[in-house]
């Protein structure tokens, strides 16, 4: 049995980092808060929801942001089956899966300098 939580479209969670490695334009963002992010061109993104709109490049976006999973929403409980083709997940929204039988331990990504519980 696993719980599937919805992912809010066009909203991303700021992961943060050490003060000397985070670009200066991201200093006013709050860690773990969801921000609306829209692509602007090929490699640029605009972050809304802070005091002012912030522009960042794709490299920094991929490193400092992840999709915003709404853990306060009611999860969809899916029974585990032998093959993943038998599981039908609603196509109208993206989802994030969380397994209930697995203990989650913190993982330290030393190459990125970040601590993650997921």
Backbone bond lengths (Angstrom), bond angles and torsions (degrees), N, CA, C in turn:
res aa  C-N    CA-C-N  psi(-1)  N-CA   C-N-CA  omega(-1)  CA-C   N-CA-C  phi
1 X - - - 1.438 - - 1.530 107.61 -
2 X 1.312 115.64 135.15 1.455 119.04 176.87 1.518 109.61 -138.78
3 X 1.316 114.53 153.64 1.458 120.99 178.27 1.521 108.58 -100.91
4 X 1.321 116.25 136.17 1.453 121.30 178.93 1.518 107.38 -115.62
5 X 1.342 116.43 117.88 1.454 122.14 -179.76 1.526 110.04 -99.97
6 X 1.331 117.84 145.17 1.471 119.63 -179.69 1.526 112.02 -75.04
7 X 1.333 114.91 148.60 1.456 122.68 174.80 1.523 106.85 -104.70
8 X 1.331 116.82 128.11 1.460 120.48 -178.53 1.524 108.72 -77.97
9 X 1.322 115.84 126.88 1.457 122.19 -175.53 1.532 110.98 -67.23
10 X 1.334 116.69 138.33 1.471 125.88 178.35 1.524 113.46 61.29
11 X 1.327 118.37 18.02 1.458 121.83 177.39 1.525 108.03 -120.52
12 X 1.327 115.78 133.38 1.455 121.39 -176.05 1.519 110.50 -130.11
13 X 1.338 115.94 148.16 1.452 123.67 -179.46 1.527 108.34 -93.70
14 X 1.346 116.34 132.71 1.460 121.72 177.14 1.520 108.54 -82.31
15 X 1.338 117.11 127.00 1.457 121.84 -175.84 1.518 113.64 -89.51
16 X 1.314 118.18 -22.36 1.457 121.17 179.72 1.512 112.30 77.77
17 X 1.305 116.09 -162.28 1.458 122.54 -178.20 1.513 109.02 164.86
18 X 1.316 116.06 -170.47 1.463 119.25 179.24 1.530 109.24 -75.01
19 X 1.330 117.51 148.54 1.469 120.95 -174.75 1.529 113.70 -58.07
20 X 1.319 118.76 -31.21 1.456 120.34 -177.10 1.520 112.60 -87.42
21 X 1.350 118.50 -7.38 1.460 119.62 179.09 1.532 113.44 -105.62
22 X 1.332 117.89 -20.36 1.467 121.55 -179.36 1.531 109.00 -76.96
23 X 1.339 118.21 131.68 1.462 119.66 176.85 1.526 111.33 -58.39
24 X 1.324 115.83 146.86 1.459 121.71 -173.11 1.528 112.63 -59.18
25 X 1.343 118.31 -34.45 1.465 119.99 -178.79 1.532 112.32 -67.96
26 X 1.344 118.67 -17.43 1.466 121.86 179.60 1.527 112.97 -93.75
27 X 1.319 119.01 0.07 1.460 121.96 -176.56 1.517 112.97 -63.85
28 X 1.330 119.04 -27.97 1.467 119.38 -178.37 1.526 113.72 -84.17
29 X 1.338 118.49 -0.57 1.459 121.51 179.56 1.529 110.61 -83.59
30 X 1.327 116.21 149.68 1.452 123.11 178.55 1.525 109.40 -97.74
31 X 1.320 116.78 135.00 1.460 121.51 -179.42 1.520 109.86 -64.96
32 X 1.314 116.84 138.73 1.468 126.78 177.15 1.518 114.28 71.71
33 X 1.304 119.18 0.07 1.457 120.63 176.25 1.526 108.56 -82.62
34 X 1.325 116.76 146.83 1.450 121.20 178.54 1.518 111.13 -85.00
35 X 1.316 116.59 133.25 1.458 122.59 178.65 1.520 109.38 -124.71
36 X 1.326 115.98 141.94 1.453 120.93 176.23 1.524 107.91 -76.86
37 X 1.329 116.36 125.11 1.456 121.81 -178.21 1.518 108.19 -122.88
38 X 1.333 116.28 128.03 1.463 121.32 178.27 1.516 109.08 -122.90
39 X 1.341 117.70 137.44 1.461 119.92 177.33 1.531 110.56 -71.63
40 X 1.305 115.44 140.50 1.468 122.55 177.09 1.518 107.39 -128.30
41 X 1.306 116.41 93.06 1.460 119.83 -177.53 1.514 111.14 87.92
42 X 1.321 114.90 -161.96 1.466 121.46 -174.66 1.528 112.78 -75.03
43 X 1.337 118.05 -47.04 1.465 120.88 -172.06 1.517 114.64 -124.95
44 X 1.312 118.97 14.91 1.459 121.37 -178.80 1.519 110.87 -118.55
45 X 1.333 115.63 150.79 1.454 121.86 179.20 1.524 109.00 -133.74
46 X 1.341 116.21 144.70 1.458 121.56 176.63 1.523 108.49 -110.23
47 X 1.346 115.59 128.71 1.454 122.08 179.90 1.519 107.87 -103.25
48 X 1.332 115.56 125.75 1.456 121.09 177.83 1.530 108.64 -114.20
49 X 1.320 116.79 154.16 1.459 121.04 178.73 1.508 112.79 113.94
50 X 1.318 117.22 -12.39 1.465 120.73 174.07 1.529 107.32 -89.90
51 X 1.315 118.11 -168.29 1.457 121.43 179.69 1.517 112.71 -62.78
52 X 1.322 116.98 -30.18 1.459 122.72 179.15 1.531 107.72 -148.37
53 X 1.325 118.59 159.23 1.471 120.05 176.42 1.531 110.55 -63.64
54 X 1.321 116.18 141.32 1.461 122.14 -177.17 1.524 108.37 -122.75
55 X 1.324 116.76 133.71 1.466 122.26 176.60 1.531 108.94 -103.59
56 X 1.353 116.85 132.74 1.460 121.51 174.23 1.516 109.02 -137.12
57 X 1.321 115.83 163.14 1.461 119.94 178.69 1.529 110.40 -90.11
58 X 1.324 116.33 172.26 1.465 122.07 -175.38 1.529 111.95 -64.02
59 X 1.328 117.57 -37.54 1.468 121.16 -178.99 1.534 110.58 -61.49
60 X 1.327 117.11 -48.05 1.465 120.55 178.88 1.525 111.54 -68.56
61 X 1.327 117.48 -35.89 1.463 120.49 178.39 1.533 110.61 -62.18
62 X 1.319 116.94 -47.00 1.465 120.91 -179.80 1.530 111.83 -64.52
63 X 1.323 117.72 -32.31 1.460 121.40 -176.61 1.529 112.71 -80.95
64 X 1.335 118.18 -38.72 1.462 121.75 -172.29 1.526 115.43 -102.61
65 X 1.328 119.18 -2.38 1.457 120.57 -176.51 1.522 110.95 -132.59
66 X 1.358 115.20 149.97 1.452 122.93 173.50 1.528 107.77 -138.00
67 X 1.340 118.54 158.69 1.475 119.84 178.85 1.526 111.47 -57.93
68 X 1.324 116.30 142.65 1.465 122.38 -177.42 1.521 109.46 -84.62
69 X 1.320 116.17 113.08 1.459 122.98 179.02 1.524 107.62 -94.91
70 X 1.332 116.78 128.47 1.464 121.59 -178.05 1.529 109.34 -89.83
71 X 1.342 116.33 91.99 1.460 121.05 -178.86 1.527 112.37 -76.85
72 X 1.337 117.85 -10.11 1.458 120.76 178.11 1.524 111.86 -88.06
73 X 1.316 117.46 -10.78 1.470 121.38 177.25 1.522 109.19 -78.22
74 X 1.302 116.03 160.59 1.465 121.63 178.20 1.535 108.89 -70.98
75 X 1.339 118.21 120.65 1.463 119.64 -179.39 1.527 111.93 -75.27
76 X 1.300 114.89 154.80 1.462 121.66 172.70 1.523 106.15 -91.39
77 X 1.328 117.56 123.55 1.461 121.15 -179.65 1.520 107.94 -93.71
78 X 1.329 114.62 121.80 1.458 121.26 -176.31 1.519 108.07 -116.36
79 X 1.319 116.24 128.86 1.457 121.30 175.87 1.514 108.52 -72.70
80 X 1.338 116.43 138.32 1.455 120.10 178.23 1.516 109.32 -74.11
81 X 1.312 116.14 137.45 1.459 122.52 178.88 1.523 108.21 -126.62
82 X 1.325 116.04 169.47 1.459 121.28 -177.10 1.525 112.32 -62.40
83 X 1.330 117.29 -44.83 1.459 120.42 -178.86 1.514 109.91 -116.03
84 X 1.309 115.68 148.43 1.462 119.81 -178.83 1.522 111.95 -76.80
85 X 1.338 119.14 -11.48 1.461 122.07 179.04 1.529 111.48 -71.91
86 X 1.340 117.44 -22.35 1.456 120.69 -179.34 1.525 112.44 -79.30
87 X 1.339 118.23 -17.27 1.456 121.82 -178.89 1.523 108.82 -85.31
88 X 1.310 115.71 125.68 1.459 120.70 178.71 1.519 107.87 -108.47
89 X 1.327 115.69 116.13 1.456 121.74 177.70 1.516 106.70 -105.82
90 X 1.323 117.87 135.18 1.459 119.98 -178.43 1.525 111.51 -53.78
91 X 1.342 115.88 131.46 1.456 120.23 -176.79 1.519 112.51 -82.71
92 X 1.333 118.77 -8.48 1.455 121.34 -176.64 1.523 112.16 -75.25
93 X 1.332 118.15 -19.37 1.460 120.19 -179.79 1.516 109.68 -141.74
94 X 1.318 115.71 149.38 1.448 120.09 175.42 1.523 108.20 -76.40
95 X 1.319 116.45 155.85 1.457 119.03 -177.89 1.522 111.22 -133.50
96 X 1.330 115.21 161.69 1.455 123.42 175.45 1.521 106.80 -125.09
97 X 1.332 117.27 128.92 1.453 120.72 -176.66 1.520 110.49 -95.98
98 X 1.316 115.59 139.64 1.466 121.12 174.45 1.521 107.16 -131.13
99 X 1.336 116.57 122.45 1.454 120.72 179.78 1.522 108.98 -84.41
100 X 1.329 115.67 133.25 1.462 120.05 -175.41 1.526 112.72 -85.81
101 X 1.326 119.25 -19.91 1.456 121.27 -176.87 1.527 112.75 -92.35
102 X 1.316 118.83 -2.46 1.453 122.34 -175.71 1.522 109.31 -104.19
103 X 1.324 116.78 129.55 1.460 120.23 174.30 1.520 108.31 -77.62
104 X 1.320 115.91 132.06 1.460 120.64 -179.40 1.523 108.03 -100.28
105 X 1.323 115.72 125.48 1.445 121.02 177.75 1.523 108.64 -113.86
106 X 1.331 117.92 150.06 1.451 119.59 179.52 1.522 111.36 -63.65
107 X 1.305 115.12 142.59 1.454 121.42 179.53 1.516 107.18 -120.13
108 X 1.308 116.16 129.64 1.454 120.04 178.67 1.520 107.94 -102.82
109 X 1.337 115.86 119.10 1.453 120.76 176.55 1.533 106.60 -94.32
110 X 1.317 116.31 95.06 1.458 120.08 -174.79 1.519 112.13 -66.25
111 X 1.333 117.37 -30.75 1.458 118.93 -179.85 1.529 111.56 -69.84
112 X 1.344 118.45 -25.71 1.453 121.38 178.76 1.526 112.49 -100.55
113 X 1.334 117.55 -14.18 1.449 120.82 179.95 1.515 113.32 71.74
114 X 1.351 117.45 28.85 1.454 120.97 -176.43 1.524 110.35 -125.39
115 X 1.311 116.32 152.75 1.457 123.16 175.47 1.509 107.65 -111.14
116 X 1.335 117.39 130.93 1.454 121.03 -177.71 1.512 109.37 -131.45
117 X 1.326 116.39 141.36 1.455 120.89 176.47 1.517 111.23 -99.94
118 X 1.325 117.89 0.54 1.462 121.59 -177.78 1.498 110.45 -119.16
